[in-house]
Amino acid sequence: MRRRKPIIAIDGPAGAGKSTVARLLAARLGYRLVPTGTMYRAVALALRRAGIAPRESPELRRLVESLALTVVDGRVLLNEEDVTDLVRSEEIARATSDITTLAAVRDTVTPLQRRAAARGGVVLEGRDTGTVVCPDAEIKFFVTASLDARTRRRRAELRAQGREASLDSLRTEILVRDAQDTTRVLAPLRRAPDAIEIDTSELTAEEVVTRMLAVMAERRSLPGTGPMQSSRLYDVFRMAATALLRVLFRLEWRGREHIPAEGPVLLVANHASLLDPPVVGGSTPRQLYFLAKEQLFGIPVFGSLIWALNARPVKRGGSDPTALRAALRVLEQGGALLIFPEGSRSTQAELRPAKPGAAMLAVMTGVPVVPVYVSGSGQAWPPGRWLPRPTKIRVTFGAPFRFAAAGRGDERKQAYEQASREMMAAIAHLKDTVTARTEARAQLSAVRGKS
């Protein structure tokens, strides 16, 4: 029977960041967190306190079966004692690698984890949550990272605890842990065949969560992440506006099949006129979300209207974290977002370089990007003109493409700049295609007129 809310399983090797990511993801979704690795650490702590060796024995089995192991608000309680922070030591981590190979421990802990996840609406993180604990989980992620990245993270974690360790020693410890986890007979660490792999080496935890939410929205598997709520008012206005635009400007569109029917998508278009948002919206089969300058939302009645029609405010000039979060939210929930990378209106004849906002969204989320070229809108209603004039407008949609995740620092900045250039190049290519098609049509008409 399908659960009302799904199970999300996150597995990966030590140091890949799965614990931090799982906690953030659970908080964003309002789901319960089940840290399976911490549960095993709690068992290792109990064995150490009792002085029982980490090997199969009747004594070990009796102790493990007597433990009261529960998870409350993402915290692990051992016999009603919160041991979540106590088990973060390196000694307990090493002992945990030994006990996870024991059948007596797994026979007790795995059923507890399954019961905690059974109702859904839960995020599990560990090394076998998607392969052994909950192989029926609706969403599975396998997070990984380079050895160097994992080593640096481990040293940072130790320094936060006031401890120092050399990179070489930590690298060796991680390699040993990897060998133990991947070669053990019981529930070895491995990627589930249906798991989505994410390399976190050059991503922040927030960027990993954003990418996960976008993937989930694209699959439309999670309540609250996709699809976006449909607006009846938007549909009514779109029908009326499209009919009016086709009468006044003989609006035409081409390439709508390139727009994904569902899931998150970023549409990037040139911007020459105030007509661009309605003509692109009227030419698109899906409801679009827009970013508009915040001053428009201060206009009585009009501001409320454009909000109801899926517009969201953005500050002009400089970065706007609130707008970025709003845009990310649209994509996380499986929506279609329209952005004009140039930022402000340009002339129809010349495309301006792109601002970084659209590129940041595309690189951070990895969602499909559909280039759009609007021709004729600049002649129909150019900046400075009070009223539009009846000039033909065409909207052309190009094939979608995606951008890979970026690194850090200068590498990330370069990735955003490259993505910006590629977006504008795709729009320019559509512009050239439309121009060539228009010229060919004019030449054909001239030939026919002479004949």
N, C-alpha and C positions, 0 to 999 in steps of 0.2 A: 504494500500500500504506500502511495506517495506521501511523504511527510509534508506538513504544511510549511515548514521551514527546513532547508536542507542542512546536511552535514558538510563542513568544509574541512578537509584534511590537508595539513601542511607538513611535509617531511623534508629532510635534508641533513647533511653532515654537520658536525660541530663547527660553530663559528660562521655559519651561512646567514645568520640573522633571523632564523625562523621564529624564535621566541618573541623577539621585539615586534616583528611583523604580525604574528598571530594576535598578540595583545592589542595592537593598534587596529587591526582588521575587525576583531570582535567588538571593540569599542565603537567603531564607525557603524557597524551593522546592528549594534544592540544585542549581540549574541553572547552566549556563555562561552568562556574559555576553559578548555581542558588541557593543561600542560602535562602530557603523558610522561615526558622526560623527567619532570620534577617529581612525579609520583614514584618513579623508580629510584630517584635520588633519596626520597623519603624512606623507602625500604632499606636502602644502603645505610642510611643514618641509623635506622632502628637496629640493624644487624651489628653495626659498629658499637652502638651503646650496649648491646647485649653481649658483646664479645664473641659473636658467632662467626665462624669463617665463611667466606662467600663460596661455598661449594655445596653440592647436593648432600643433604643429610636429614634424618627425621627431625632433629632439633631445629634446623632451619625451616623446614616445612611447617612445623607446629607454630613457630613464631610468626611467620608470614601470614598464616591463616588466621592468627589471632589479632592481627593489626586492624584498627579502624582507620581506613584511608579514605578521605573525602576531599572534594573540591568545592570551595565556596567563593564565589566572585573571583575566580581565577587563582585563588590561593589554595595551597595544598595543606590539609590538616592531617596530622599523624596523631591518632588517639586524642583528638580535639586540640592539639597544639599546632599552631601555625608555624610550619618549618620551612616555608618558601624561601626565606632569606638564609636560613641556617645551612641549607644544602648547596649553596653556590660555591663552596670551596673546591679547590683542585683535588684534595684528598677524596672527597665524596664523589667527585666526577670520575676519578680512576676506579673507585670501588663500584660505581654504578655500571661501568663497562663490564665488570666481572659478573654481576648478578643478573644482568639482562640476558645472559646465556643460559640461565637456570630454569628448568621447566617448572619447578615449584613456585618460583617467583612469578613467572608469566601465567601460570594456571590460575593464580590469584588476582593479579593486577589487570590482565586483559579483560576479563568479564566486568570488572568495575568500570573500566574505561568505556566499554560498549554500552553499559547501562546509563552512564552519564550522557552518552551521545544519542541514545535511542530515539528520543522525541524530536531531534533536529534542532535547528536554531543554535548550533554550536560550532566552535572552531577548535579543532584538535591539532596539536603540534607535537612532533616527535620524529621517530625514525621509521616507524612501521604503521602509522595511522591509516594510510591509504592502501596498504597491502595486506595487513593482518587484522588490525583492530576494526576498521570500518572499510572493508573493500567495496561496500556498496555506497560509499559517500558520493553525493551528487557532484561535488567539486573537489578536485585534488590538485594540489600544487607541489612541485618539487623544487625547493630553493637551493641553489648552489652558489659557490663563489671560489675564486682562485685561492690557492694555498697562501699566497702572500697577503691577500685581503683578510682571510680568516685569521692569520697570525697577528696582523696589526690590530684587528678587533679584539682578539683575546688579550693582547698586551694592554690595550686601552681599558678593558674591563678590570684587569688586575690592578692597574694604576689607580682606578677609581676606588679600589678597595685598600689602597695604600701599600700595594705589593709591587715588587719589580721582578722582571724575568727577561732573559735575553731572547731575542727573536729566534736564534738558532734552537734553543731548548724548547721554546713553544712550538716551533715548526715540527720538531721531532715528536713532541707529544701529540700533536694533531694527526700526524701521519700514523702513529701507533693506534690512535683512537679510530681513525678511518679503517685501518686494517682489521681491528677487532669488530667494528660494526658491520663491515661488508662481508666478512668471512665466517661469522658465527653461524651455527647450524640453525638455531631458532630465530626466526624473524630477522633475517639480515637486512641491512640498509640497502634499499634499491628503489629505483623509480618505478611507480606503478605505470603500466602501459598507457593508461588514459590520463596520466597526470600532466599538467602544464608546467614545463620547466622555466624557471626564471633565474638568470644569473644576476646576483645582487652585488657583484664585485665593485661596480662603479655607481651604485644607486644608493640613495638614502632610504631609510625605512619608509618614509612617507611616499617616496616615488614608487617603491615596490608595492605598497598598498594601493596606490592610485592605479598602477598597472593591473593588479589583481581585480579591482573593482570594475575596470573597463572590460577585462576579459569576461567577467561574470555577467556584466550587462549585455555583452555581445551574444553570450549564450542564452540570455534571458532565463536564467535558472534561479535567480534569487528575488524573492519578494522585496520590494523597496529599492531595487537597483535597475530594473528595466521591465517593460518599457516605460517611458515617461507617461504621466497622466495626459490623456488627450483633452484638449480644450474645445468645447463646442463653439464658443465664441470665435476662436481662431478659424474653425472650419467655415462658419457662416461668413466671416469677413473675407476669407480667402476666396470663396466662391464668388462673392460680389465684386471683390477687387480684381480678380482674374478676368471676369466678364467685362468690367469697365476698361481694364488695360488692353484687352484684345480689341475693343472698339476704338479706343483713343490712339493706341500705339501699334495696332496690329501685332500684338505680342506673339512671338513664336519661341519654341524651345527645341533643343536637340540634345540627345545623349542622356535622357533621364534614366535609361536602363543602367547607367553607371552608379547610380545612387543605391546603396544597400537597402533592401526592403525593411530591415530591422537591425537593431543593435546600434552602438555608438558610431557616429561618423562626423567628421569635421569638413565643412564646405568652405573653401577659401576663394574669394572672388575679388576682381578689380572693383574700384569704387570711383565713379565719376559723377554720380547724381543722387539726390534724395530718393529717386525712384528705384534705386537698386534693391533695397530690402524688399519692397513689395513685389517687384518683378521676379526676383529669385524665389521668394516665397510662393508666389502664384504659379511658378513653373515647376515646383518641386512637389512630388506626390506625398511627401511626409511633412508633418508639422516641424517647423524650424524654430530654434531659439536664436536670439540676436543679442549683440552687445550694442548699446546706444549711449551717447554721451549723457552724463548724469543730469545736466541742465534741463534736458527734455522732460525728466520725471518731475521737475518742479512746476511744470505748467499745469494749472488746474484742469481737471477732467482728462486732458490729453495724456498726462503722465500716468494716470490710473489705467487709461485705455491701452497704452502700449505695453504696460506691465501685463495686463490680461492677455495681450497678444504675443506673449513670450519674449518680450524685450527685457534686458537686464542692464543696469547702469554701469558705466565705466568712466573713470576720470580721464580727461584729455591731458596728454603730456606727462611723461613719467610713468612709473610702475603703479599698479593698483592691485594689491594682494586680494582684496575683496572680490574684484571682478574675476581674477584668476581662479579663486575658489569656486565662484558661481559657475564659471565655465567648466571646471573640472567636474562639478556636481552633475551638470547636464550630461556629460559624457559617461560618467560613472553609472548614471541611471539609464543608459542606452539611448539618449536623445541625439538629435541631429542639430548641430550647432553651426551657424553661419558667421564667418568672420571676414572682415576686409583687412588683409594684412598691411595694406598701405597706411592704415590708420585714419587718414582724412581723404577727402575727395581730391582726385587728380584730373587732369584733362583726359579725354577719351583717347587721344593720340599717343600719350606717353604714360607708361607704368612707372610708379615710384618704387624705390627699394622698400622691402617689407620691414615693419616693426617686429620686435622679437616675440611678442605675445603668442601669435598663432604657431610659430615654430616650437615654442616651449610646450604648448599643449600637445602638439603632434608627437614630439619626442618623448615627453613624460608618459603619455598614455599608450602610444603605439597603435592608436585607432586608425581606420582607413581615412585618407585625406582625398577629397574630390575637388579638383580645380574647376573653377567656374569663370567664364568670360561673358560679360554683359556688353553688348554692342548697341549703340544708338541712344542710350539713356543720357549720355553727356550732351548730345545734340538736342534731345527732347527737353531736358530741364537742367541746364548748366548752372554752376554757382553764380549768384548775382541776378538771376532772372526771377521775376516775381511769379510768373505762371508758366507752365509747360506748354510746349507746342507739339502738334501731332507729327511725330517722327517715328519710323518703324524701330522696334526694339527686339533684339534676339538674345536668348540666353542659351549658352552652350556648356554642357557638362562633360568633363574629361574622365578618363579611366582613373580609378582610385589607386593610390600608392600608400606605403607606410614608411615610417622612419624607425631605425633601431635605437635602442636605449643609448644615452650618452654617458661619458665618463665624468670625471670631476674637474673642477677648476677650469683651466684654459681649454681642456679637451671638450668640456661641456659647452663652453661659450662658442667654440668652433663648430660644434654639432648644431647649435641653434642657428648660427650664421649660415651654415651650409643648407640647413632645412629651409630657411627663409629664401635663399637664392633658388633652391629647387622649386619651391612653391611658385614664385614669381615666374620662373622659367616655364613651368607648366601652363600658367595662365597666358604667358606670352605666346606659347606654341598654339594655344586655342585661338588667340587673337589673330595670329598669322594665317591659320587655317580658315577662319571666318572671313578675313580680308580677301584671301585668294578665292574663296567660294563666291563672295560678293562680286569681285571683279570678273570672274568667269561668267557669272549670271548676267552681268551688265553687257559684256561682250557678245554673249549669245543673243541678248535682246536687240543689240545694235545690228547684228547680222540679220536677224529676222526682220527688223524694220526696213533694212535696205532691200531685202528680197520681197 
